[in-house]
Amino acid sequence: MRLSVSASVAAVFIAGSILLMFALATSYTAARDIVVQPQPIGSPVVSVIGSPIGSAGTSFDVYGNGWPPNQIVFVYLGNLDRLDDRQVIFSGETDAQGSFVLRAPCATDPRWSARSAVAVIVQSRDQSIEVATHVPVNPAGAAANSLAAQPLPTDTAVPTPAPTDAPPAPFTPTPTPSPTVVPPTVAPTQVPAETVTPTPLSPGNAFPDWKGEYFDNTTLSGLPLRVVNDAQIDFTWGSDTPKEFVPADGFSVRWTRKPNIPESATYRFMLAVDDGARVFVDGNVVIDQWRGATPGETYSTDVILTAGYHELRVEMVEQSGEASIEFSYAPLVIYKGWKGEYFANSDPNGTPVHTRDDEVLNFNWGNGTPHEDVPADDFSVRWTRTISFEQAAVYTFLAQADDGVRIRVDDTDWLINYWDSAQPITHTASVNLAAGWHTVVVEYKENKGDASVAFVYRPPVAEGHWTGEYFKNRDLSGLPMWIRADSDLIFNWGYDQPAPGTLTLIDHFSARWTRSVNIDKDKEGRYRFSITADDGARFFIDNHLVLDEWHKSNSETYSIMVDLDARSHEFRVEYYEHDGRARIMLEDWTRVSGIPPTAPAPTPTSPPAPTLTPTP
């Protein structure tokens, strides 16, 4: 069929008008940051909202349309002068329509923040498609930039599709002044394509937890297939793939984060992995099980972290077979006394229902319970403490329980093992320990009825020193809370406790001091003893009560004369504190004459106070 010249001109005019209107509409929608679902002949589109440069923990958003569906894409920051100078910062996946909405972390590196503008580059996984966007740098990271992607002179070109019957790609006009075009009177009706409006993301950090980078090799090399936020590092993948597109075998993962440590403390890092992993703190390897980790075994190390930010990195490799990893870190709880783990069963196993710091092991719960989460009967407790034993010597351990108790040191056999005992009798055991730190474990169980337990150890006491036993009652009953060596008896505690960390002994406590004193032949004679007490005191020599002032007082001083012959004598001073100020002083005894000695005359007394006599 032959067309007239006028008809041909009209057809060309109409086609040109339609093409120009389409180009103008495309430019307008891109300028307004509206992403339109591309037609089959369209090119991939990228929009950036927010500044890609900011402070640690900030982020910006990257939108895309017109990309191959269900494919991995990578986001880079690039140098506008050299697009091969770039840094991968994020990755994501397009949906079934070829769109994506990604939240990428802002860069803090000075190499980018020092520039007036950078390129945000999005690249397909196979590197066949790449679109770069010119983005001004906003150092403050506050103002939102919204720029549609425009091809840069150095962009990687979108590959030319194979020849088809489809019409050519739409013309993208050069931004130069265009002649005014008078549209035809009747324009053809266009049905607009479906508009895809990405859901805005809330402000925040793209990686609030762990930044996980997943690689399809065992060397963490090349570009990661997936870059995601992992809430924690605790995965049991078995024989499955860890992420879509990542193989089930022969992969590796790198997790990074930069937590702010509130205060200096010792942190424990724990790792269990199948196959291999390693842990870095501020660039230093603290756990290295990259090869040869045993499945099911937990590796740990303690690291002192100062207050402030620290860089943590965990790297994992999976060769073949089952794959799993569990990593955690937490500050060590510093127990000033005993770490007490309380169990709701009569054998200390499983998970404790309550854990606390127990200053001393001296409890009498009666028919009650140690804690609201612990039953009154059929419960057990494990206490653990690492103690510094100052000298190599024989130490005596004493325990008293209703019902069962057992004690060991440094994972040895039980030194005391009366697990089925039902009476609150005292058990003792002696052990020769080297000087240094030793871990002591005390386990206790309660069956029925009353519940009580006490433990203490007696250190060696040098000649000329007093053995001091301190009780949490006013009558020296039961086992002492602790036993120590005191060089002399000159104590003026006032309103404080008798030793640091003994807040339970500010009032209503008692103490007993014993020592042997040898009187030489040329030193026998009559001696004056002076004792000052607030509140009560009594003094024994060779089990004879020579001073009895067992009552409340206000720093009263008492003096006595005693004749001592030439031999070894046993001195014992007993003291109790009612309330208020606490003070006990036995000043140096003085020989006042050489009168021929006589044995100390017994003073009428009440029955002697109980003496600690451990029963084997």
LUMSETOR-121881 format. One record per residue (C-alpha): z, x, y; residue in three letters. Coordinates in steps of 0.25 Angstrom, whole numbers, padded with zeros to 4 digits, always signed. Each point is the difference from the previous one (the first is absolute). Layout:
N
ZXYALA;...
END
This chain:
616
+0000+0000+0000MET;-0003+0005+0014ARG;+0010+0000+0011LEU;-0004-0002+0015SER;+0004+0011+0010VAL;+0010-0009+0007SER;+0007-0004-0013ALA;+0001+0015-0004SER;+0006+0003+0014VAL;+0010-0012-0002ALA;+0004+0005-0013ALA;+0003+0014+0005VAL;+0007-0005+0012PHE;+0009-0009-0009ILE;+0003+0011-0010ALA;+0003+0010+0011GLY;+0010-0010+0007SER;+0007-0003-0013ILE;+0002+0015-0003LEU;+0005+0003+0014LEU;+0010-0012-0001MET;+0005+0005-0013PHE;+0002+0014+0005ALA;+0007-0005+0013LEU;+0009-0009-0009ALA;+0004+0012-0009THR;+0003+0009+0012SER;+0009-0011+0006TYR;+0008-0003-0012THR;+0002+0015-0003ALA;+0005+0002+0015ALA;+0010-0012-0002ARG;+0005+0006-0013ASP;-0004-0012-0008ILE;-0005+0004-0014VAL;-0011-0008-0005VAL;-0004-0001-0015GLN;-0013+0008-0001PRO;-0013-0006-0004GLN;-0006+0008-0012PRO;-0008+0008+0009ILE;+0012+0004+0008GLY;+0008+0014+0001SER;+0015+0003-0003PRO;+0008-0003+0012VAL;+0014+0006+0004VAL;+0010-0004+0011SER;+0012+0007+0004VAL;+0012-0006+0006ILE;+0011+0009+0006GLY;+0001+0014+0003SER;-0002+0010-0012PRO;+0009+0010+0006ILE;+0015-0004+0002GLY;+0014+0004-0004SER;+0006+0001-0014ALA;+0000-0013-0007GLY;-0010-0008+0008THR;-0013-0005-0004SER;-0014-0006+0004PHE;-0009-0010-0007ASP;-0014+0002-0005VAL;-0009-0012-0003TYR;-0013+0000-0007GLY;-0012-0009-0004ASN;-0013+0002-0007GLY;+0004+0010-0010TRP;-0002+0000-0015PRO;+0009-0009-0007PRO;+0012+0004-0008ASN;-0001+0015+0004GLN;+0009+0011+0004ILE;-0001+0005+0015VAL;+0006+0011+0007PHE;+0005+0001+0014VAL;+0000+0014+0007TYR;+0003+0005+0014LEU;-0012+0009+0005GLY;-0004+0009+0011ASN;-0010-0006+0009LEU;-0007+0013+0001ASP;+0000+0003-0014ARG;+0001-0012-0010LEU;+0002+0010-0011ASP;+0013+0004+0006ASP;+0008-0012-0005ARG;+0013-0004-0007GLN;+0002-0011-0010VAL;+0011-0009+0003ILE;-0001-0013-0008PHE;-0008-0007-0010SER;-0002-0015-0004GLY;-0009-0009-0007GLU;-0011-0010+0004THR;+0001-0015-0005ASP;-0010-0008-0007ALA;-0007-0003+0014GLN;-0001+0015+0004GLY;+0011-0001+0010SER;+0013+0008+0002PHE;+0013+0000+0008VAL;+0008+0013+0000LEU;+0012+0005+0007ARG;-0001+0015+0001ALA;+0011+0009+0005PRO;-0001+0006+0014CYS;-0003+0015+0000ALA;+0011+0009+0007THR;-0007+0013-0002ASP;-0002+0007+0014PRO;-0015+0003-0004ARG;-0003-0015+0002TRP;+0010-0004+0010SER;-0005+0011+0010ALA;-0014-0006+0000ARG;-0004-0011+0010SER;-0008-0007-0012ALA;-0002+0001-0015VAL;-0009-0006-0010ALA;+0006-0010-0010VAL;-0009+0001-0012ILE;-0001-0009-0012VAL;-0008+0005-0012GLN;-0003-0006-0013SER;+0005+0006-0013ARG;-0013+0005-0004ASP;-0003+0006+0014GLN;-0013-0008+0001SER;+0005-0008+0012ILE;+0008+0005+0012GLU;+0003-0007+0014VAL;+0006+0007+0011ALA;+0007-0006+0012THR;+0003+0007+0013HIS;+0015-0003+0004VAL;+0007+0005+0013PRO;+0013+0006-0003VAL;+0013-0007+0005ASN;+0011+0011-0001PRO;+0011-0011+0002ALA;-0006-0008-0011GLY;+0004-0013+0008ALA;-0014-0005+0005ALA;-0009-0007-0011ALA;-0014+0005+0000ASN;-0010-0009-0006SER;-0014+0006-0002LEU;-0011-0004-0009ALA;-0007+0011-0008ALA;-0012+0005+0007GLN;-0008+0011-0007PRO;+0002+0014+0005LEU;-0011+0010+0001PRO;+0006+0008-0011THR;+0003-0012-0009ASP;-0005+0001-0015THR;-0011-0010+0000ALA;+0001-0013-0009VAL;-0009+0003-0011PRO;-0014-0007+0000THR;-0001-0011-0010PRO;-0011+0000-0010ALA;-0013-0008+0005PRO;+0002-0015-0002THR;-0006-0013+0005ASP;+0012-0001+0009ALA;-0002+0001+0015PRO;+0003+0013+0007PRO;+0014+0003+0005ALA;+0003-0006+0014PRO;-0004+0008+0012PHE;+0013+0007+0007THR;-0004+0001+0015PRO;+0003+0012+0008THR;+0010-0003+0011PRO;-0010+0001+0012THR;-0004-0011+0010PRO;-0008-0010-0007SER;-0011-0009+0007PRO;+0003-0014+0003THR;-0005-0009-0011VAL;-0003-0015+0002VAL;+0003-0006-0013PRO;-0009-0011-0005PRO;+0003-0014+0003THR;+0003-0004-0014VAL;+0007+0011-0008ALA;+0001-0001-0015PRO;+0013-0005-0005THR;+0009+0011-0007GLN;+0011-0003-0010VAL;+0010+0011+0003PRO;+0006+0008-0011ALA;+0014-0002-0005GLU;+0010+0007+0009THR;+0010+0008-0007VAL;+0013+0002+0009THR;+0009+0010-0006PRO;+0015-0004-0001THR;+0007+0009+0011PRO;+0010+0009-0006LEU;+0014+0001+0006SER;+0004+0013+0007PRO;+0007+0010-0008GLY;-0002+0013-0009ASN;-0011+0000-0010ALA;+0009+0008-0009PHE;+0014-0005+0002PRO;+0004+0005-0014ASP;-0008+0010-0008TRP;-0015+0004+0004LYS;-0006+0000-0014GLY;-0013+0008-0002GLU;-0007-0002-0014TYR;-0010+0010-0005PHE;-0010-0001-0011ASP;+0003+0014-0004ASN;+0012+0008-0005THR;+0000+0010+0012THR;+0002-0009+0012LEU;-0013+0005+0005SER;-0011-0007+0008GLY;+0001-0014+0006LEU;+0011-0009-0006PRO;-0006-0013-0006LEU;+0011-0008+0006ARG;+0010+0001+0011VAL;+0011-0010+0000VAL;+0014-0003+0004ASN;+0010+0001-0012ASP;+0013-0006+0002ALA;+0006+0009-0010GLN;-0004+0011-0010ILE;+0004-0008-0013ASP;-0012-0003-0009PHE;-0002-0002-0015THR;-0015-0001-0002TRP;+0000+0003-0014GLY;-0015+0002-0004SER;-0005-0009+0012ASP;-0006+0005+0013THR;+0010+0002+0011PRO;-0010-0007+0011LYS;-0014-0006-0001GLU;-0011+0011+0000PHE;+0010+0010-0005VAL;-0001+0005-0014PRO;+0011-0003-0011ALA;+0000+0015-0003ASP;-0004+0013+0007GLY;+0006-0005+0014PHE;+0010+0006+0010SER;+0008-0006+0011VAL;+0006+0005+0013ARG;+0011-0008+0007TRP;+0005+0004+0013THR;+0010-0005+0010ARG;+0009+0005+0012LYS;+0014-0007+0000PRO;+0010+0002+0011ASN;+0013+0005-0006ILE;+0011-0006+0008PRO;+0010+0011-0002GLU;+0001+0014-0007SER;+0003-0003-0015ALA;-0003+0005-0014THR;-0011-0008-0007TYR;-0003-0001-0014ARG;-0014-0001-0004PHE;-0003-0006-0014MET;-0014+0000-0008LEU;-0005-0005-0013ALA;-0015+0001-0003VAL;-0010-0001-0011ASP;-0008+0010+0001ASP;+0003+0009+0012GLY;+0006+0000+0014ALA;+0006+0008+0011ARG;+0008-0003+0012VAL;-0001+0007+0014PHE;+0010-0001+0012VAL;-0005+0006+0013ASP;-0011+0007-0008GLY;+0010+0007-0010ASN;-0001-0003-0015VAL;+0014-0006-0004VAL;-0004-0006-0014ILE;-0012+0006-0007ASP;-0004-0007-0013GLN;-0015+0001+0002TRP;-0002+0004-0014ARG;+0008-0002-0012GLY;+0009-0012+0005ALA;+0007-0007-0012THR;-0002-0015+0000PRO;+0013-0007+0001GLY;+0007+0012+0006GLU;+0006-0001+0015THR;-0001+0012+0008TYR;+0009+0002+0013SER;+0004+0009+0011THR;+0009-0001+0012ASP;-0005+0004+0014VAL;+0007+0001+0013ILE;-0007-0008+0010LEU;+0003+0001+0015THR;+0000-0012+0009ALA;-0014-0003+0005GLY;-0014-0002-0006TYR;-0004+0007-0013HIS;-0014+0000-0007GLU;+0001-0004-0015LEU;-0012+0001-0009ARG;-0001-0004-0015VAL;-0012+0004-0008GLU;-0003-0005-0014MET;-0010+0003-0010VAL;-0004-0008-0012GLU;-0009+0007-0011GLN;-0001-0011-0011SER;+0008-0010-0008GLY;+0012-0007+0006GLU;+0003+0001+0015ALA;+0013-0002+0008SER;+0008+0005+0011ILE;+0013-0003+0007GLU;+0005+0007+0012PHE;+0012-0002+0009SER;+0009+0007+0010TYR;+0013-0004+0006ALA;+0012+0007+0007PRO;+0011+0004-0010LEU;+0013-0008+0002VAL;+0011+0010+0003ILE;+0012-0004-0007TYR;+0013+0006+0006LYS;+0007-0003-0012GLY;-0004-0006-0014TRP;-0013-0007-0002LYS;+0005-0013-0007GLY;-0010-0008-0008GLU;+0006-0013-0005TYR;-0007-0008-0012PHE;+0002-0014-0004ALA;+0001+0004-0014ASN;+0010+0008-0008SER;-0009+0012-0002ASP;-0005+0007+0012PRO;-0015-0002-0002ASN;-0011-0007+0006GLY;-0001-0002+0015THR;+0014-0001+0008PRO;+0003-0012+0007VAL;+0008+0007+0011HIS;+0000+0015+0005THR;+0009+0006+0010ARG;+0007+0012+0005ASP;+0015+0001-0006ASP;+0009+0010+0007GLU;+0009+0002-0012VAL;+0001-0006-0014LEU;+0013-0007+0000ASN;-0001-0015-0002PHE;+0008-0011-0005ASN;-0008-0013+0001TRP;+0010-0008-0009GLY;-0007-0013-0004ASN;-0010+0001+0012GLY;-0013+0006+0001THR;-0005+0013+0007PRO;-0011-0008+0008HIS;-0005-0014+0001GLU;-0013+0004-0009ASP;+0009+0006-0011VAL;+0007-0009-0010PRO;+0015+0001-0002ALA;-0002+0003-0014ASP;-0010+0007-0009ASP;-0005+0009+0011PHE;-0002+0015+0001SER;-0001+0011+0010VAL;-0006+0014+0001ARG;+0005+0010+0011TRP;-0008+0013+0002THR;+0004+0011+0010ARG;-0004+0014+0002THR;+0012+0008+0003ILE;+0002+0015+0005SER;+0010+0007-0009PHE;+0004+0012+0008GLU;+0004+0009-0011GLN;-0003+0003-0014ALA;+0013-0005-0007ALA;+0005-0011-0010VAL;+0000-0014+0006TYR;+0008-0011-0005THR;-0006-0014+0000PHE;+0009-0012+0000LEU;-0004-0015-0003ALA;+0007-0013-0001GLN;-0007-0013-0003ALA;+0001-0014-0005ASP;-0009-0001-0008ASP;-0009+0011-0004GLY;-0004+0013+0008VAL;-0008+0013-0003ARG;-0003+0012+0008ILE;-0010+0012-0001ARG;-0004+0012+0009VAL;-0014+0004+0001ASP;-0006-0008-0011ASP;+0009+0006-0011THR;+0007-0008-0010ASP;+0011-0009+0004TRP;+0012+0007+0004LEU;+0008-0013+0000ILE;-0005-0011-0009ASN;+0009-0012-0002TYR;-0010-0011+0001TRP;+0007-0010-0008ASP;+0014+0002+0006SER;+0007-0012+0004ALA;+0013+0006+0006GLN;+0001+0007+0014PRO;+0005+0013-0006ILE;-0003+0013+0006THR;-0010+0009-0007HIS;-0002+0015+0004THR;-0010+0011-0003ALA;-0002+0014+0005SER;-0013+0008+0002VAL;-0004+0014+0004ASN;-0010-0002+0012LEU;-0007+0011+0007ALA;+0001+0000+0015ALA;-0011-0008+0007GLY;-0005-0014+0000TRP;+0002-0009-0013HIS;-0004-0015-0002THR;+0012-0009-0005VAL;-0003-0013-0006VAL;+0011-0011-0003VAL;-0004-0012-0007GLU;+0010-0012-0002TYR;-0001-0014-0006LYS;+0008-0012+0001GLU;+0001-0010-0012ASN;+0010-0011+0003LYS;+0013-0002+0008GLY;+0005+0010+0010ASP;-0010+0011+0005ALA;+0005+0014+0006SER;-0006+0014+0000VAL;+0004+0013+0006ALA;-0005+0014-0001PHE;+0004+0013+0006VAL;-0001+0015-0003TYR;+0010+0011+0002ARG;-0005+0013+0006PRO;+0006+0014-0002PRO;+0011+0003+0010VAL;+0003+0014+0004ALA;+0013+0006-0001GLU;+0009-0003+0012GLY;-0008-0013+0003HIS;+0004-0014-0002TRP;-0006-0010-0009THR;-0002-0013+0008GLY;-0002-0013-0006GLU;-0003-0012+0010TYR;+0002-0014-0004PHE;-0005-0013+0006LYS;+0013-0007-0001ASN;+0014+0003+0005ARG;+0007+0002-0013ASP;-0008+0012-0007LEU;-0005-0010-0011SER;-0012+0002-0009GLY;-0010+0011+0001LEU;-0001+0007+0014PRO;-0013-0003+0008MET;-0002+0015+0001TRP;+0006+0013-0003ILE;-0001+0013+0008ARG;+0006+0013+0003ALA;+0008+0001+0013ASP;+0004+0013+0005SER;+0013-0005+0007ASP;+0007-0013+0003LEU;-0002-0001+0015ILE;-0008-0013+0003PHE;+0000-0008+0013ASN;-0011-0010-0002TRP;+0005-0010+0011GLY;-0009-0012-0002TYR;-0011+0007-0008ASP;-0002+0001-0015GLN;+0006+0012-0007PRO;-0015+0005-0003ALA;-0014-0003+0005PRO;-0006-0012-0007GLY;+0013-0006-0005THR;+0000-0013+0009LEU;+0008-0007-0010THR;+0012+0009+0002LEU;+0003-0002+0014ILE;+0012-0008-0003ASP;+0008-0004-0012HIS;-0003+0012-0008PHE;+0009+0010-0007SER;-0001+0015-0005ALA;+0006+0009-0009ARG;+0000+0016+0001TRP;+0005+0009-0011THR;+0000+0015-0001ARG;+0008+0011-0007SER;+0009+0010+0008VAL;+0005+0013-0006ASN;+0013+0005+0006ILE;+0002+0015-0003ASP;+0014+0006-0003LYS;+0001+0006+0014ASP;-0004-0013+0006LYS;+0010-0010-0007GLU;+0010-0007+0009GLY;+0002-0012+0009ARG;-0013-0006+0007TYR;-0002-0009+0011ARG;-0011-0011-0001PHE;-0005-0008+0012SER;-0009-0012-0003ILE;-0006-0009+0011THR;-0006-0013-0004ALA;-0006-0013+0006ASP;+0003-0008-0009ASP;+0007+0003-0013GLY;+0002+0013-0007ALA;+0008+0005-0012ARG;+0002+0014-0006PHE;+0002+0005-0014PHE;+0003+0014-0005ILE;-0001+0001-0015ASP;+0000-0015-0001ASN;+0013-0001+0007HIS;-0001-0009+0013LEU;+0006+0008+0011VAL;-0005-0008+0012LEU;-0002-0016+0000ASP;-0006-0006+0013GLU;-0009-0010-0007TRP;-0001-0010+0012HIS;-0007-0003+0013LYS;+0003+0010+0011SER;-0006+0006+0013ASN;-0002+0014-0003SER;+0014+0003-0004GLU;+0004+0015-0004THR;+0009+0002-0012TYR;+0007+0013-0004SER;+0007+0004-0013ILE;+0006+0012-0006MET;-0003+0004-0014VAL;+0005+0012-0009ASP;-0012+0006-0008LEU;+0002+0011-0011ASP;-0010+0010-0004ALA;-0010-0007-0008ARG;-0012-0010+0001SER;+0003-0013+0006HIS;-0009-0013+0001GLU;-0001-0006+0014PHE;-0005-0014+0002ARG;-0001-0008+0013VAL;-0003-0015+0000GLU;-0005-0007+0012TYR;-0004-0014+0004TYR;-0007-0006+0013GLU;+0004-0014+0004HIS;-0009-0002+0013ASP;-0002+0006+0013GLY;+0001+0015+0001ARG;+0000+0009-0012ALA;+0007+0014-0001ARG;+0007+0008-0011ILE;+0004+0015+0002MET;+0008+0009-0009LEU;+0002+0012+0009GLU;+0003+0014-0007ASP;+0013+0000-0007TRP;+0010+0011+0005THR;+0010+0008-0007ARG;+0013-0001+0008VAL;+0009+0008-0009SER;+0002+0008-0013GLY;+0011-0009-0005ILE;+0000+0001-0015PRO;-0010-0011-0005PRO;+0004-0013-0007THR;-0009-0009-0006ALA;-0005-0011+0009PRO;+0010-0012-0002ALA;-0007-0013-0003PRO;+0001-0010+0010THR;+0002-0015-0004PRO;-0014-0006-0001THR;-0007-0011-0004SER;-0009+0002-0012PRO;-0010+0011+0002PRO;-0013-0003+0005ALA;-0011+0000-0010PRO;-0007+0013-0003THR;-0015+0001-0003LEU;+0000+0003-0015THR;-0014-0001-0005PRO;-0001-0005-0015THR;-0011+0007-0008PRO;
END
